[in-house]
């Protein structure tokens, strides 16, 4: 099997890549140096080289927390390319082989928008709706699409943010109903389990990894 992991050089993407190496012959984990999802020309050139895969991980870092009134047209367009258009192009133009999987790493804000990160809240929710619609089309080719929506996860980025706020993981865990901040390896293991065991019934599903942070169901 051949897997392509965007944002695969650190954090959640790196964990997924490491776990997929156990079951895949060819794992391509790329960072922004190889494919910059803000650059549509770069995206199209990159996927022409890859051509087809069995497993695709759509993953990219989130935009900065800019207040809604301070978001310029340029910032909107840049992040639209990064979080929506580039993923749409890849999903449409990269061939996913029969019985393959596509995993979207989105965010729990697709279910519960956060006023502090309006760009992520809006664009991730928009693409998640498209992803759900495409899951019906792709199922005809025996390709399953699964949306993983993490809350806080113990990545270097989260640790850096907490450090700047003079907080720790233990401080954050007090705010979570589950009492623990998930590790990237949990998501990596989940993806590996789905692929290795050929789970088919989750097509179009959204799986929150948020330690019970979401209040809705």
C-alpha positions as semicolon CSV with decimal commas, in nm:
position;residue;x (nm);y (nm);z (nm)
1;X;0,000;0,000;0,000
2;X;0,102;0,356;-0,070
3;X;0,019;0,640;0,172
4;X;0,051;1,017;0,138
5;X;0,044;1,225;0,455
6;X;0,026;1,603;0,426
7;X;0,173;1,783;0,725
8;X;0,348;1,455;0,796
9;X;0,675;1,584;0,940
10;X;0,551;1,679;1,288
11;X;0,265;1,649;1,534
12;X;-0,040;1,443;1,444
13;X;0,070;1,393;1,083
14;X;0,409;1,254;1,186
15;X;0,245;1,013;1,430
16;X;0,011;0,886;1,157
17;X;0,306;0,843;0,918
18;X;0,506;0,646;1,176
19;X;0,217;0,409;1,248
20;X;0,139;0,356;0,880
21;X;0,495;0,244;0,813
22;X;0,402;-0,077;0,996
23;X;0,143;-0,171;0,733
24;X;0,235;0,023;0,418
25;X;0,515;-0,044;0,171
26;X;0,546;0,322;0,071
27;X;0,478;0,610;0,312
28;X;0,526;0,963;0,179
29;X;0,518;1,214;0,465
30;X;0,553;1,571;0,340
31;X;0,579;1,913;0,499
32;X;0,539;2,261;0,356
33;X;0,880;2,236;0,190
34;X;0,740;1,968;-0,044
35;X;0,380;2,088;-0,078
36;X;0,258;2,430;0,027
37;X;-0,122;2,413;0,044
38;X;-0,144;2,793;0,018
39;X;0,013;2,768;-0,330
40;X;-0,236;2,610;-0,571
41;X;0,018;2,581;-0,854
42;X;0,254;2,396;-0,621
43;X;-0,028;2,165;-0,511
44;X;-0,119;2,070;-0,868
45;X;0,244;2,009;-0,964
46;X;0,298;1,789;-0,660
47;X;-0,003;1,560;-0,708
48;X;0,092;1,504;-1,074
49;X;0,412;1,343;-0,945
50;X;0,230;1,120;-0,694
51;X;-0,056;1,019;-0,932
52;X;-0,228;0,762;-0,707
53;X;-0,230;0,632;-0,351
54;X;-0,417;0,388;-0,127
55;X;-0,429;0,616;0,176
56;X;-0,448;0,995;0,179
57;X;-0,418;1,209;0,493
58;X;-0,540;1,567;0,443
59;X;-0,370;1,758;0,722
60;X;-0,236;2,109;0,769
61;X;-0,164;2,347;1,053
62;X;-0,431;2,591;1,161
63;X;-0,432;2,965;1,091
64;X;-0,339;3,216;1,364
65;X;-0,608;3,346;1,603
66;X;-0,695;3,673;1,428
67;X;-1,009;3,861;1,545
68;X;-1,282;3,867;1,280
69;X;-1,267;4,245;1,234
70;X;-0,894;4,233;1,161
71;X;-0,900;3,966;0,887
72;X;-0,805;4,120;0,552
73;X;-0,911;3,996;0,208
74;X;-0,558;3,865;0,155
75;X;-0,565;3,663;0,477
76;X;-0,905;3,515;0,387
77;X;-0,786;3,414;0,040
78;X;-0,459;3,267;0,163
79;X;-0,635;3,050;0,419
80;X;-0,915;2,958;0,178
81;X;-0,644;2,811;-0,045
82;X;-0,475;2,639;0,249
83;X;-0,780;2,489;0,422
84;X;-1,034;2,447;0,142
85;X;-0,931;2,485;-0,222
86;X;-0,607;2,286;-0,209
87;X;-0,773;1,995;-0,030
88;X;-1,060;2,004;-0,280
89;X;-0,816;1,985;-0,572
90;X;-0,622;1,697;-0,417
91;X;-0,941;1,507;-0,339
92;X;-1,066;1,558;-0,693
93;X;-0,748;1,503;-0,894
94;X;-0,541;1,250;-0,698
95;X;-0,654;0,893;-0,767
96;X;-0,740;0,689;-0,458
97;X;-0,722;0,320;-0,539
98;X;-1,014;0,084;-0,478
99;X;-1,062;-0,004;-0,108
100;X;-0,854;0,301;-0,014
101;X;-0,905;0,557;0,260
102;X;-0,899;0,934;0,293
103;X;-0,863;1,082;0,641
104;X;-0,924;1,452;0,701
105;X;-0,761;1,598;1,012
106;X;-0,992;1,890;1,085
107;X;-1,075;2,031;1,430
108;X;-1,346;2,013;1,695
109;X;-1,439;2,371;1,595
110;X;-1,633;2,225;1,299
111;X;-1,895;2,127;1,559
112;X;-1,849;2,413;1,808
113;X;-1,716;2,735;1,649
114;X;-1,468;2,940;1,849
115;X;-1,484;3,319;1,822
116;X;-1,109;3,342;1,885
117;X;-1,026;3,146;1,567
118;X;-1,292;3,250;1,313
119;X;-1,083;3,154;1,009
120;X;-1,037;2,795;1,123
121;X;-1,395;2,770;1,252
122;X;-1,547;2,874;0,922
123;X;-1,317;2,721;0,659
124;X;-1,270;2,387;0,835
125;X;-1,646;2,356;0,881
126;X;-1,704;2,438;0,515
127;X;-1,459;2,178;0,390
128;X;-1,590;1,919;0,635
129;X;-1,934;1,956;0,476
130;X;-1,784;1,909;0,129
131;X;-1,586;1,609;0,260
132;X;-1,909;1,450;0,384
133;X;-2,079;1,504;0,048
134;X;-1,782;1,361;-0,144
135;X;-1,780;1,053;0,082
136;X;-2,103;0,943;-0,087
137;X;-1,953;0,982;-0,434
138;X;-1,626;0,813;-0,343
139;X;-1,802;0,517;-0,182
140;X;-1,906;0,408;-0,531
141;X;-1,534;0,349;-0,596
142;X;-1,503;0,162;-0,263
143;X;-1,308;0,449;-0,109
144;X;-1,391;0,549;0,250
145;X;-1,363;0,904;0,384
146;X;-1,326;0,966;0,759
147;X;-1,305;1,305;0,932
148;X;-1,098;1,314;1,251
149;X;-1,174;1,629;1,454
150;X;-0,914;1,680;1,729
151;X;-0,946;1,912;2,024
152;X;-0,630;1,993;2,220
153;X;-0,361;1,731;2,144
154;X;-0,015;1,710;2,304
155;X;0,180;1,847;2,009
156;X;0,483;2,078;2,020
157;X;0,256;2,356;1,896
158;X;0,015;2,315;2,189
159;X;0,300;2,295;2,439
160;X;0,446;2,616;2,296
161;X;0,112;2,795;2,323
162;X;0,068;2,682;2,683
163;X;0,420;2,793;2,771
164;X;0,351;3,142;2,636
165;X;0,041;3,157;2,856
166;X;0,240;3,030;3,157
167;X;0,020;2,721;3,169
168;X;0,088;2,348;3,157
169;X;-0,077;2,032;3,027
170;X;-0,203;1,964;3,380
171;X;-0,373;2,307;3,388
172;X;-0,547;2,231;3,057
173;X;-0,652;1,883;3,168
174;X;-0,849;2,038;3,456
175;X;-1,074;2,199;3,193
176;X;-1,140;1,878;2,999
177;X;-1,427;1,647;3,100
178;X;-1,210;1,345;3,018
179;X;-0,929;1,479;3,235
180;X;-0,653;1,404;2,981
181;X;-0,509;1,573;2,673
182;X;-0,486;1,309;2,396
183;X;-0,143;1,225;2,253
184;X;-0,071;1,230;1,877
185;X;0,000;0,857;1,896
186;X;-0,366;0,790;1,978
187;X;-0,472;0,933;1,644
188;X;-0,191;0,751;1,467
189;X;-0,301;0,422;1,620
190;X;-0,664;0,490;1,531
191;X;-0,580;0,548;1,164
192;X;-0,363;0,236;1,156
193;X;-0,643;0,029;1,315
194;X;-0,900;0,142;1,056
195;X;-0,672;0,066;0,762
196;X;-0,520;-0,256;0,894
197;X;-0,857;-0,406;0,983
198;X;-1,028;-0,283;0,666
199;X;-1,305;-0,105;0,858
200;X;-1,569;0,006;0,605
201;X;-1,867;0,118;0,812
202;X;-1,729;0,460;0,913
203;X;-1,759;0,614;0,567
204;X;-1,846;0,983;0,599
205;X;-1,815;0,971;0,978
206;X;-1,668;1,246;1,197
207;X;-1,467;1,124;1,497
208;X;-1,390;1,383;1,768
209;X;-1,064;1,338;1,961
210;X;-1,141;1,599;2,225
211;X;-1,153;1,427;2,566
212;X;-1,525;1,507;2,586
213;X;-1,480;1,880;2,524
214;X;-1,774;1,905;2,281
215;X;-2,107;1,949;2,458
216;X;-2,327;1,845;2,167
217;X;-2,379;1,496;2,027
